[in-house]
Amino acid sequence: QGSSPDDVVFLQLKQARRSVVARFVHGDSAWHAHQGQRVVEYQQALQTVSDPLLGWATVGDHQYYVRQFRDMKGAVTVDGIGASALADYAGICGLLLAKGHARTSGASMIAGYLGGSDKVDRAMCRFARGYAEQTERDYQALLAAVAQGVLHAEAAQ
């Protein structure tokens, strides 16, 4: 119950599994003993205001994180958005993501490692351009597969 009998609070348990990139970073040994705790700690580090009911639990052999269930997320419809507006939107998303990561304890370590050189900036730009080109090639391959009947596609409702 929330602040009144009519104010119901629902908790959501979501199973937390090892990150798919963890084996490439940490090998076969798990860096975190409890994957729910891993999710909670990183969410708390990245979010300015975290869910006060955020926690973790184990049920049987499965690890979970617990959060208040409420969908208050906004969304931007990008269908039909112009290239300039899409670039602005992507820039804002990148800025917010960077601010979130800057709140983590690793931010100062990374900044110290990178130093004042612009080599990393240039390398990231090269990677982003290459990745954008690959995304375009992948999209064209997807369209071709749909046109050839290899994949079935439906228009979004």
C-alpha positions in Angstrom: 0.0 0.0 0.0 1.2 3.5 -0.8 0.3 6.7 1.1 -3.4 5.8 1.2 -5.5 2.6 0.9 -6.3 3.6 -2.7 -2.6 4.2 -3.5 -1.4 0.7 -4.5 2.3 0.0 -5.0 3.3 -2.9 -7.2 6.8 -4.4 -7.1 8.3 -6.1 -10.1 10.9 -8.9 -9.9 13.1 -9.2 -13.0 15.5 -12.0 -13.4 19.1 -10.7 -13.5 21.5 -12.7 -15.5 25.2 -12.2 -16.1 25.9 -9.5 -18.6 26.5 -10.9 -22.1 29.7 -8.9 -22.4 31.0 -10.1 -19.0 32.8 -13.2 -20.3 34.8 -11.0 -22.7 35.8 -8.7 -19.9 36.1 -11.0 -16.8 36.4 -14.4 -18.4 34.5 -17.4 -16.9 34.6 -16.0 -13.3 31.7 -13.8 -12.4 32.8 -10.4 -11.2 29.6 -10.0 -9.1 28.4 -12.7 -6.8 24.7 -11.6 -7.2 23.6 -10.4 -10.6 20.6 -8.5 -9.1 22.9 -6.6 -6.9 25.1 -5.8 -9.9 22.0 -4.3 -11.7 21.0 -2.3 -8.7 24.4 -0.9 -8.0 24.9 0.2 -11.6 21.4 1.7 -11.7 22.0 3.7 -8.6 25.3 4.9 -9.9 23.9 6.0 -13.2 20.6 7.5 -12.1 20.3 10.9 -10.4 17.2 9.8 -8.5 16.9 6.1 -8.1 13.9 4.0 -7.2 13.7 3.9 -3.4 12.3 0.4 -3.5 15.2 -0.9 -5.7 16.7 -4.1 -4.3 17.7 -7.6 -5.1 16.6 -11.1 -4.1 17.2 -14.8 -4.7 14.3 -17.2 -5.3 15.5 -20.8 -5.7 18.4 -20.8 -8.0 17.5 -17.5 -9.7 18.8 -14.0 -8.9 16.4 -11.1 -9.3 16.4 -7.4 -8.9 13.3 -5.7 -7.5 11.8 -2.4 -8.4 8.7 -0.4 -8.1 6.5 -1.1 -11.2 5.4 2.0 -12.9 5.9 2.9 -16.5 6.5 6.6 -16.5 9.0 6.5 -19.4 8.5 8.9 -22.2 9.2 8.1 -25.8 10.0 10.1 -28.9 8.4 8.9 -32.1 11.1 8.9 -34.7 9.0 7.7 -37.6 9.2 10.4 -40.2 11.6 12.6 -38.3 13.9 14.6 -40.4 17.7 14.0 -40.5 18.5 17.2 -38.7 16.0 16.6 -35.9 17.2 12.9 -35.6 20.8 14.2 -35.3 19.7 16.6 -32.5 17.8 13.8 -30.7 20.8 11.4 -31.0 23.0 14.2 -29.6 20.8 14.8 -26.6 20.6 11.0 -25.9 24.4 10.8 -26.1 24.8 13.8 -23.8 22.4 12.3 -21.2 24.1 8.9 -21.5 27.5 10.5 -21.0 26.3 12.4 -18.0 25.0 9.2 -16.5 28.3 7.5 -17.0 30.2 10.5 -15.7 28.5 9.9 -12.3 30.1 6.5 -11.9 33.3 6.0 -10.0 35.2 4.9 -13.1 34.8 8.3 -14.8 37.8 10.0 -13.2 39.9 6.9 -13.8 38.9 6.9 -17.5 39.6 10.7 -17.8 43.0 10.2 -16.3 43.8 7.4 -18.6 42.7 9.3 -21.7 44.5 12.5 -20.8 44.1 15.7 -22.8 44.8 14.2 -26.3 42.2 14.2 -29.0 43.3 10.8 -30.3 40.4 9.0 -28.5 37.9 11.6 -29.9 39.1 11.0 -33.4 39.2 7.2 -33.0 35.6 7.2 -31.6 34.5 9.4 -34.6 36.1 6.9 -37.0 34.4 4.0 -35.3 31.0 5.8 -35.3 31.2 6.5 -39.0 32.2 3.0 -39.8 29.5 1.6 -37.6 26.9 3.9 -39.3 28.0 2.6 -42.7 27.7 -1.0 -41.4 24.3 -0.2 -40.1 23.3 1.1 -43.5 24.6 -2.1 -45.2 22.8 -4.3 -42.6 19.5 -2.4 -43.3 19.9 -2.9 -47.1 20.5 -6.6 -46.5 17.4 -6.7 -44.3 15.3 -5.0 -47.0 16.6 -7.5 -49.7 15.8 -10.5 -47.4 12.3 -9.2 -47.0 11.9 -8.5 -50.7 13.2 -12.0 -51.6 10.8 -13.7 -49.0 13.6 -14.9 -46.8 12.2 -12.9 -43.9 8.6 -11.9 -43.2 7.9 -8.3 -42.2 4.8 -6.6 -41.0 4.1 -2.9 -40.9 4.0 -1.4 -37.4 0.5 -0.6 -36.2 
